[in-house]
């Protein structure tokens, strides 16, 4: 089994609900990292479910069954050959107070350390070389900005380093209630578009499907890049559409 790193780039706003009731002004909050404060995540079951639904359109039934397991039988213990991990936030956009751009992708040292620590634990060699580009003021705070590699993670954009996301709440949107007996607005927290997540997949290079044919991991990886994958809820209003691509590790 080899570890493969994937990057999720949000094309639209994303909402993966926490499923918890609360009495705050925000009715529906997003899932958060259990350790890092105010850092959203997409739990592994949500990653696997979204990719399974997507792959039903691009892979054969036997390939889907071999990769993800058989979900048609509740008593079936076959979980599939691929192991999917939680998608952790890599960076999110914050508004620039002073500068010649309206926003900058922003991460933290803790987020980057977690990525390197997890990669090492899974046996994947990963370093994040950086070059300092400039400094900007992000929502009133001066932050250093770096250009990171590999480019598959951050693209061509420079990335600001925040001390943490405690002071930067996720945006929330007002939604109309469609129930005529309850016409009030309700508020939903979102992860804004252009945000980036990463997740790992443990998988063999080649696996045998039930119909005795071989299925290569490179085929799975290439097909994921052909069309956006939808994560989380509210697909009908355009939430959660993302590009997914593998990050080539040395």
N, C-alpha and C positions, 0 to 999 in steps of 0.2 A: 504494500500500500504506500503510495506516495502522496505528499501534501501538495495541493495546488491552491494558489492564492487568486481570488477573484475580486474585482472592484465593481461596485454598484454606483452608477452616476444617476441621480434623480433628475429626470426630465420634467417632471411635474411635482407638485407638493405631495407629500407622503404622510399617511396616517396609519400606523400600526398600533391599535389600541391596547392599553394595559389591561382592560377588562375589569378594572377595579372601580367601585363606587366611591365618590368623594363629595364633599360639600363645598368645594372651591367654586370660584366664578367659572372655571373651565369645567365643562360637563364631561368631555371625553379627552383624557390625557394619553400620551403616547408611552410605549414601553421604554424603560430606562435601564441602564447598566446597574447591576446590584452593588457595585463598588464605586465607580466614578460618578461624581455628583452631576446631575443635570445633563447626562450624556445619553441620547437615545440609542436604542438597539433594535434589531429585528431578531427575535428568538429563533433558534435553529428549526423548530417545527414550522414556523412561518416561512423561513427560507426554503425548506424542503417542499412544503405544500405549494408555494408559488412556482417553484421550478418544475415540480411534477405536473401542475396544471399547464404550464407553458410547453413542456416537452411532449405532452399528449398530442400536440398539434404538429410536432416536427420529428418525432421518433416513432418507430413501430411499437405496437403493443408489447411485444416480447422484450424490446429494449427498455421500455419504461418499467416493465415488471422487474427486469434484472437490476436496473439501476436503483429504483426507488422501493422495490418490494411490492407485494400484492395487497392492495387495500380493499379488494372486493370481498374478502372473507375476514370477518372480525376475529376469528380464531387463528388466523394465519400468523405465524411468528417470523416470517421472512421479512426482514427490514430493508433488504436491498443491499447491493454490493458497495454503493457509495455512502460515505458518512459525511453529513452536512453539519457545519458548525454555525454558531450564531454570527449574524452580520453586525459588526461593531462600527460605530461612527468613526470615520476617518477625519472628516472636515465638514464644516457648515459655513454658509456665507454670513458675514456680518457687514453692516453698513460702515462705510468709511466717512469719518467726520471731516478730515482734511486730506486732500489728495486729488489725483486726477482720474480716479475711478470711483464708481458708486458703491462697490462692495469688494470684499476680498475673502477668499476661502480661508477659514481659520481653524486651527487645530490646537492641541496642547502637547506639552512634553509627555504628560502621562499617557495620552492616547498613543503617541508614537512609541513610547517604551512598551506599552502593552502589545502593540503589533509585533515588535521585534521579539519580545519575550514569548509570545504565543507561537510565532514562526519557529523559534529555536526549539521550543518544546515539542513541536510536531516534526522536527527534523528537517526544516527548510532553512536554507541559508538566506538571510535577508539583512541588508544594510541599507540605510537611508542617507546617502551622501547629500550634503546641502551646500549651497553657496548663498551668502547673504546678498540680497538684492537692494533693499531700502528699508526705511521705517515709515509707518503710516500711523495715523490716529484713527482708531476703530471705536466708534461710539464713545468718544471722549477719552480713550486710553491709548497711550503710545505703545505700539507693539513692533517688534522686529519682524521682518518679512524675509523668507528664504525661498530659494528655488530648489526643489527636491527632485531626486531621481529614486526609483524608476518613474519615467513619465507616465506610464500606464496608470499609476495611482492618482496623480494630481493633474495630469494633463500638462499644458504649457503654462498654467497660471502659477504665480508665486503664492506662497502660503504664509499667512501671519501666525505667530505663536502667541496665544493668550495664556495668562497664568491659570486659567480655568474658565468654566462656563457658568459658574455660580451666579454671576451678575448679568448673564445674558439669557433671559427667558426665551423659550421657543415661541414663535408667533402663534396666534390663535385666530380662527376665522369664525364669524357668525354664520350659522346655518338656519334656514327656514324649516320649521316643523311642518311636515305634510299632513299631519293629523288635524282635521278641521275642528276637533274638540280641544286642541291644544295649539293655538296659533303662535305661541311665543317663540322667539329666537332661542337657539342654544349654541354653545360655543365649543369649538373643537380645536385641539392643539395639533399643529402640523410640524413636520420636518420640511423646511423650504426647499424648493427646487434648486438644483446645482449642488446640493449636499452630496457627500460621498461616504459610502460604507465599504467595508471589506469583509470577506468571509473565506474560510478554508474548506476544501473538500478533500477527504482522504479517499483515494480510489486506486485500483490496479490500472496499469497501462492498457491491458487488454482483459476483457472478461468474456466468458462463454455464456450466451443466452440459452434459454430453455429450448430453442429450436436449433441448438448446436452451432450457431454462427458466432463469429467473433465480433465484439464491439469495442472499438478503440476509444480511449478517453479523449484523444485529440478530436475525434468526430463530435463528441458531446460538447467540448469546449467551443469548437467552431460554429456549431449550430446555435448556441446561445447568443451569438453576436448578430444573428440575422434579423431579429426583431425585438422590440422592447418587451421586457418582462414586467408583469404587474404584481406589486407587493402590497399587502395590507388591504384595507377596506376601501369602499367608495369608488370602485372602478367606474361606475356609471357616470360619475361627475369628474372623471379624468384624474383621480388621485393615483399615485403609486406607480406610474409608468417610468421604467428605468432601463438604461443600457447596462448590460452585464458583460464584462470581458475578463479574460484570464490575464494575470500579470506574470510575465515570463521571468522566472527566477534564475539566477546564475547556477 
